[in-house]
């Protein structure tokens, strides 16, 4: 097996550190310390912390995209897939003791007005995430399990945004209350 | 009219600066510069930036609470009040050019895992905000305009969280799409 590159070590350490502490609370030194590499090596691989931030978003998104794949499982009814998907995100929150939240949401909140390149990358990622949910919503509307009087794209966008707000609230309350409200309201009011 | 105190100047400047830049991107010096006061005077009034952060949350919440008062207007049907309330938040987003977002949500995302006193204050504020929405939801359920098969408290908590996620998404997209999805989905699926 190839030895992980120095760059790879930095990205992995940054993914963890930025997720835990946020972008502005984390210095380049914190990241290189966590990666166990000399601070000087950072700028051989990244132009700036912002540049690394974009790489970290991309890495996190690739994982999220793999997870999103469960929404395509044709062996499971689409409404069940949607419920399982949000339950699995809920499970991740629980395992993380309601800390960290979603890196995409965290970066969106903290960096949208501070970095145009980060904001633009987040817009692309969130649009792709919305499309992933939308195709499953469309299937659920087609088989009659989800209401059809609201456009699938609007429902998908709303679900992602409501989920992000739920993840945020969970960080504050440190319990399942917000997650329970999400599941109950969404799967009562949007199904039929 | 009494001259605003030095402390008051610092809180007002911090409210603006922390809302624009976030907590960790803002130094005490940025705040005292914005307030036009010497940096040394800061620690005569606040133990720490965290201490000021709590004061800023309180100040922002007092404003939000006044605004929330429109949900009690007995001259307007409760479902119309709810719609007008979220529309008015939407209007504030638009005026701010979809920048800044909600200070409560921003602090929740950035600081919940970094500061226990800030997180505890946010939990109190978000619980009070939820109760303000809940009483109007309860009235709308009583007059038959909102569905009754979901507990009013759950609906209220969900609405606040979904709104926060919507505000977050709006910061990324810099347009009304997320706000439109919120209004359409909520006022189609929760009303009857």
Interface residues (C-beta under 8 A of the other chain):
Chain A: X20 X21 X22 X24 X25 X99 X100 X101 X105 X106 X108 X109 X110 X112 X113 X114 X119 X122 X123 X126 X147 X149 X150 X151 X154 X155 X157 X158 X160 X161 X162 X163 X164 X165 X166 X167 X168 X169 X171 X172 X173 X174 X177 X178 X180 X181 X182 X184 X185 X186 X188 X189 X190
Chain B: X20 X21 X22 X24 X25 X99 X100 X101 X105 X106 X108 X109 X110 X112 X113 X114 X119 X122 X123 X126 X147 X149 X150 X151 X154 X155 X157 X158 X160 X161 X162 X163 X164 X165 X166 X167 X168 X169 X171 X172 X173 X174 X177 X178 X180 X181 X182 X184 X185 X188 X189 X190
